[in-house]
Structures are given as structure tokens and as C-alpha cells.
């Protein structure tokens, strides 16, 4: 393999029902930064059926070029057809870097593509950078040994360098209005051998809950809340503030709340405008998932809790007693504003 033939930072664009996943926008922004250091361009890989309308959106979020495979066989995500299409793109364009979101789709697709093109894959990255030793290799950092250490991995001898990146850890760039970039339409015929799984029906999970990664305000509970019933206190507070409830891993492990609201290295990474940490001690694994929040308010009985080291404001006390008082004061303030 002549690695000098491989150039460019490519991003797999995850789209479902012609809606681009937020992590793909985040990766385009990060790819722009990496490409500047590598002195190359950012290319978005758009797979699907009838997806050409998404090109303008991808251009506005940082793509310098788009490779689109528009094929009826790619209308719904299926592992083998998508893997075949991705490998076709890689074989033709020879990218130096390919990034995927560490979502259910990304985690399913990326390892299969890596195996087919015989390269490495660093999964669940929380940081990406370019080596300054002249090689311009991609430095991929991810939690290891249960999150107790951070390992930085390089792939110096094989291309493309591939990584899945956790949603929420990279920041989107401010969209550029009316951006236009060239689009390459790549015709890929999916062979019958790659279509041996038939999708009979799609069952969509309906949820009226706000995704914690989209929330601007999070009221988060930990073991210090005492019991699952006390999460009702947090629900009331979150509703009053116009936000939603999240949780530490301890509450998920105890069966108090669902996994999809967990914040931390083994949960989701969030960047809300306000993060209200209630009864959360602040283990390093939890801090890694929320320390980039704009404003952090911590309420904990232990004045030596690590959460206070990252908090902008801290209250030492029992969250089950303090949060109801805080909620009532917020309700009064909102009522006064309406007068």
C-alpha cells in the first residue's frame, strides 16, 4: 500500500428519512479543522435514495466536496449494501481519513468497512488531532480500561485511517448560508450477493422525550437523590426551566432511570447552556460527558465532591430539599415576569 496515494478527510453522512444526523454536522466541523492541518479538503460521503436535496445542507456545514451514491437499494439502512457502497467510494477516491458517528449505524457499518478494505478502526473516539511530527497521521483518542485512561492511537502503515466519534464531543461550525460545492454522483450497482437480507417492515420508536444531547437545559440526578421516586423532583424542576432530565451512570445501573438519559463516557456527551447536577459526586467518567457545558451548577452534600471543581456555582446541601425550593423560586420569578 502506497499511503501517499491516499488524500483528503472524508465523513460518512448518516441520514434517516432524509434527515442528517447531528453527529454528521459535528464531524464535518471537526474534519474542516483536521483538513486545514493536513492541507487537504473535506469530502462528505452521502449514501441513500433521493438524497440530493441534502447537499446544500452539507455544504453549509463545512464540506468542500460531496460524493453521492443515490441508489434505491440504499433507501433504508442495511449493513451489506451500505458497506459495499462505502468500499466502492474508498476504492475509487482513496481517502486518507474516514470518520463515522459512533451511533448504532456508525458502529455497525465502520468495522465492516474497515475489515473489507483491510485497515484499522479506532472506535468511540472523544478527541481527534493531527500529528505534528511531519507524518500528518491522525491521532485518535478514546477511553480505555473502563474509562480510567485515555489512549491515543495512530494507524501509520494503512489507509484510510478510520474512526468512529461519539456524538456531542465535537462542535458544529456556524452554517454558511448559500454555500455551494461540487457534487460527484458515483454510480454503484449493488450486487445480489450484498442484498440477501430483506427489510419487511420498519418499526419506529415514538418518543415525546427531548434527546438530552439536544437540550439547552439539563437537570441531572445522581445517587445522592436517594431513590428513583425523587427523580420526580428533578422532572418538576426541568419542566419549569424548559429543559429535560438526565442522569449519572449509578442511577442507570441501579435501574432508577433508562440508559438513554445517561451522561458520561459510557453514556452521552452533552453541551447544554445550563447543567444542574443534583446529588452527583463527579467521577471523572461523568465529568467527561458534561464538563463542556456553558454553566454548571452543582448541589451536593459533600463539600469535597469533585463536581465542585468544574462547577461555576455550587451549593453544599441535600438536593432533595434544595431543588424543590429552587423550583418554587423559579416559578415565582416566571410568574412575576408575566405580570
SESE-268825 format. One line per 10 residues: number of its first residue (from 1); for each residue x, y, z of C-alpha. Coordinates in Angstrom, 3 decimals, padded with zeros to 6 digits. Example, Ala and Ser with C-alpha at 12.3 -4.5 7.8 and 13.67 -1.06 7.14 Angstrom:
<atoms>
1) 012.300,-004.500,007.800  013.670,-001.060,007.140
</atoms>
This chain:
<atoms>
1) 000.000,000.000,000.000  001.360,003.395,-001.028  -000.113,005.659,001.625  000.942,008.727,-000.366  -001.892,007.957,-002.809  -004.488,008.495,-000.083  -005.603,012.091,000.447  -008.476,014.009,001.988  -010.655,013.824,005.098  -013.947,012.064,004.343
11) -017.051,011.973,006.548  -019.792,009.339,006.312  -023.064,011.266,006.438  -025.701,009.442,008.424  -029.186,010.271,007.226  -032.509,008.657,008.075  -035.681,009.719,006.270  -033.637,012.439,004.538  -032.681,013.986,007.878  -028.954,014.392,008.552
21) -027.864,013.206,011.998  -026.411,015.908,014.240  -023.174,013.968,014.685  -022.525,014.215,010.928  -022.684,018.013,011.165  -020.295,017.850,014.121  -017.857,015.659,012.184  -017.865,017.983,009.194  -016.800,020.805,011.511  -014.004,018.707,013.022
31) -012.967,017.447,009.591  -012.574,021.069,008.485  -010.077,021.629,011.308  -008.180,018.407,010.578  -008.085,019.083,006.844  -006.552,022.518,007.422  -003.681,020.897,009.341  -003.278,018.217,006.680  -003.524,020.805,003.884  -006.317,018.924,002.172
41) -010.102,019.030,001.666  -013.222,017.747,003.404  -015.470,015.399,001.450  -018.910,014.272,002.601  -019.990,010.746,001.611  -023.763,010.793,001.135  -025.482,007.423,000.631  -029.208,006.938,000.182  -032.090,007.263,-002.248  -033.418,010.645,-003.340
51) -030.964,012.478,-001.087  -029.677,015.175,-003.449  -031.621,017.854,-001.555  -029.259,017.335,001.402  -026.202,018.551,-000.499  -026.801,022.230,000.264  -027.035,021.426,003.976  -023.723,019.541,003.920  -022.014,022.371,002.048  -023.188,024.868,004.662
61) -021.689,022.763,007.486  -018.191,022.523,006.022  -017.992,020.036,003.157  -015.676,021.160,000.329  -016.947,018.374,-001.918  -019.683,015.733,-001.828  -019.573,012.179,-003.156  -023.164,010.977,-003.526  -024.328,007.426,-004.178  -028.036,007.685,-004.940
71) -029.412,004.163,-005.214  -032.817,002.678,-004.418  -031.062,-000.186,-002.612  -029.756,002.364,-000.086  -033.131,003.881,000.787  -033.164,002.091,004.145  -030.003,001.349,006.079  -028.858,-002.250,005.693  -025.364,-003.376,006.612  -024.120,-005.134,003.491
81) -025.406,-002.729,000.795  -024.068,000.275,002.721  -020.727,-001.436,003.372  -020.410,-002.270,-000.331  -021.190,001.322,-001.336  -018.716,002.745,001.199  -015.967,000.417,-000.018  -016.691,001.472,-003.608  -016.188,005.120,-002.606  -012.963,004.332,-000.730
91) -011.517,002.255,-003.574  -012.213,004.991,-006.139  -011.258,008.136,-004.181  -008.598,006.776,-001.781  -009.270,008.962,001.293  -006.574,009.400,003.937  -009.173,009.639,006.737  -012.774,008.416,007.044  -014.890,009.456,010.044  -018.192,007.990,011.230
101) -020.508,008.896,014.084  -020.431,006.369,016.925  -024.168,005.763,016.570  -025.981,002.456,016.129  -025.499,002.782,012.364  -021.902,004.004,012.537  -020.874,001.286,014.967  -022.437,-001.338,012.713  -021.017,-000.012,009.440  -017.480,001.181,010.251
111) -015.931,-002.146,011.411  -017.291,-003.985,008.392  -015.884,-001.406,006.006  -012.544,-001.478,007.851  -012.384,-005.266,007.510  -013.194,-005.151,003.797  -010.588,-002.515,002.931  -008.086,-004.057,005.380  -007.358,-001.109,007.587  -007.668,-000.290,011.270
121) -010.532,001.344,013.151  -010.422,003.305,016.393  -013.865,003.183,017.967  -015.700,005.634,020.206  -013.183,008.492,019.938  -013.537,011.598,022.072  -010.657,013.555,020.524  -009.025,013.799,017.100  -005.856,015.648,016.144  -003.063,015.623,013.578
131) 000.481,014.544,014.499  002.997,017.386,014.362  005.968,015.098,013.621  005.785,015.628,009.867  003.769,012.469,009.151  000.393,014.221,009.495  -001.014,010.975,010.853  -004.387,011.158,012.556  -004.140,010.915,016.361  -007.304,009.210,017.631
141) -008.005,009.353,021.362  -010.531,007.167,023.160  -011.270,005.969,026.708  -009.669,002.647,027.651  -009.749,000.271,030.641  -013.242,001.296,031.625  -012.533,004.968,031.125  -009.670,005.037,033.607  -007.123,006.093,030.997  -007.252,007.861,027.633
151) -005.425,006.037,024.828  -004.154,007.840,021.727  -003.921,005.574,018.685  -002.299,006.077,015.276  -002.512,003.999,012.099  000.787,004.811,010.353  001.015,001.999,007.777  -002.516,001.551,006.455  -005.115,003.789,004.822  -007.652,005.071,005.230
161) -007.294,005.964,008.892  -010.758,005.306,010.283  -012.531,006.319,013.475  -015.989,006.439,014.965  -016.589,009.538,017.072  -019.027,009.910,019.925  -021.932,012.285,019.278  -021.714,015.546,021.185  -017.939,015.704,021.672  -017.213,017.799,018.583
171) -018.736,021.184,017.862  -020.652,022.116,014.745  -019.412,025.111,012.816  -021.734,028.017,012.213  -023.535,027.180,008.946  -022.502,029.192,005.895  -025.579,030.450,004.071  -025.941,029.618,000.353  -022.713,027.581,000.288  -022.253,025.568,-002.904
181) -019.737,022.796,-003.543  -019.138,020.284,-006.356  -021.066,017.013,-006.157  -019.741,013.769,-007.682  -022.532,011.311,-008.485  -020.980,007.868,-008.190  -022.984,005.069,-009.776  -022.699,001.911,-007.690  -024.582,-001.243,-008.657  -025.204,-003.288,-005.521
191) -024.754,-006.993,-006.435  -027.338,-009.571,-005.423  -024.848,-011.158,-003.017  -024.982,-007.963,-000.929  -028.795,-007.926,-000.814  -029.516,-011.222,000.906  -031.378,-009.530,003.765  -034.865,-008.211,003.052  -036.355,-005.483,005.254  -040.020,-006.345,005.702
201) -041.060,-003.525,007.969  -039.634,-000.548,009.847  -040.915,-000.051,013.376  -040.206,003.452,014.600  -039.950,004.100,018.299  -042.136,007.020,019.228  -040.800,009.181,021.982  -042.070,012.504,023.229  -038.977,013.000,025.352  -036.341,015.511,024.376
211) -032.981,013.974,023.492  -030.543,015.082,026.195  -027.956,015.904,023.506  -030.363,018.450,022.013  -031.431,020.005,025.314  -030.272,023.502,026.231  -031.024,022.892,029.922  -030.362,019.622,031.778  -031.340,018.795,035.330  -029.221,015.758,036.132
221) -029.586,013.380,039.053  -027.125,011.062,040.739  -027.032,008.544,043.563  -027.456,011.432,046.014  -031.114,011.710,045.009  -031.673,008.701,047.263  -034.317,006.785,045.318  -035.990,006.714,041.894  -039.113,008.407,043.247  -037.078,011.538,043.961
231) -036.460,011.961,040.242  -039.953,013.467,040.218  -038.360,016.474,041.933  -035.968,016.801,039.001  -038.784,016.376,036.467  -040.658,019.290,038.034  -037.539,021.450,038.022  -036.686,020.583,034.421  -040.233,021.303,033.249  -040.170,024.684,034.994
241) -036.821,025.599,033.400  -037.838,024.344,029.950  -035.298,021.544,029.918  -035.200,017.804,030.481  -033.825,015.291,032.993  -030.562,013.376,032.648  -028.674,011.046,034.959  -025.364,009.640,036.106  -024.407,006.021,035.433  -025.060,004.987,039.042
251) -028.782,005.638,038.646  -028.925,003.702,035.380  -027.063,000.749,036.915  -029.479,000.813,039.868  -032.438,000.627,037.477  -033.815,004.020,038.505  -033.815,005.529,035.002  -033.386,004.489,031.371  -029.988,004.241,029.691  -030.824,006.854,027.037
261) -030.598,009.721,029.543  -027.191,008.728,030.949  -024.424,011.335,030.766  -020.766,010.276,030.778  -018.137,008.231,028.990  -020.410,005.194,028.799  -023.469,007.352,028.146  -023.908,010.526,026.115  -021.768,013.636,025.850  -023.762,016.841,026.312
271) -023.102,020.581,025.920  -026.171,022.378,027.321  -026.325,026.055,028.197  -027.130,025.014,031.796  -026.245,021.761,033.549  -027.749,021.395,037.033  -026.012,018.471,038.764  -028.061,017.173,041.698  -026.534,014.610,044.047  -023.763,013.798,041.557
281) -020.295,013.400,043.077  -018.497,013.995,039.786  -016.472,010.893,038.896  -014.081,011.503,036.003  -016.207,009.331,033.712  -019.221,011.579,034.335  -017.265,014.824,034.039  -016.006,013.761,030.603  -019.605,013.799,029.387  -020.663,017.246,030.631
291) -017.693,019.456,031.512  -018.078,021.465,028.286  -021.495,022.780,029.437  -021.731,026.583,029.356  -022.834,026.937,033.000  -022.644,024.170,035.621  -024.481,024.378,038.945  -023.766,021.600,041.460  -025.777,020.622,044.525  -024.160,018.011,046.759
301) -023.948,017.219,050.477  -020.219,016.506,050.242  -018.306,019.788,050.054  -015.260,017.861,048.778  -017.100,016.291,045.843  -015.125,016.525,042.553  -018.166,018.040,040.816  -017.439,021.352,042.576  -014.078,021.571,040.795  -015.800,022.054,037.433
311) -018.915,023.853,038.674  -019.444,027.567,038.075  -021.771,027.693,041.097  -022.005,025.221,043.955  -024.430,024.586,046.803  -023.499,022.277,049.682  -026.640,020.541,050.861  -029.276,017.878,050.249  -030.510,018.133,046.665  -033.856,016.560,047.578
321) -034.536,019.554,049.839  -032.802,022.326,047.892  -034.135,021.624,044.388  -037.855,021.936,045.351  -037.082,025.317,046.940  -035.148,026.382,043.863  -038.015,025.283,041.591  -040.540,027.312,043.575  -038.359,030.407,043.332  -038.064,029.947,039.576
331) -041.854,029.596,039.282  -042.333,032.814,041.265  -039.826,034.653,039.074  -041.547,033.440,035.905  -044.945,034.485,037.278  -043.603,037.964,038.064  -042.199,038.283,034.552  -045.627,037.548,033.046  -047.271,040.359,035.014
</atoms>
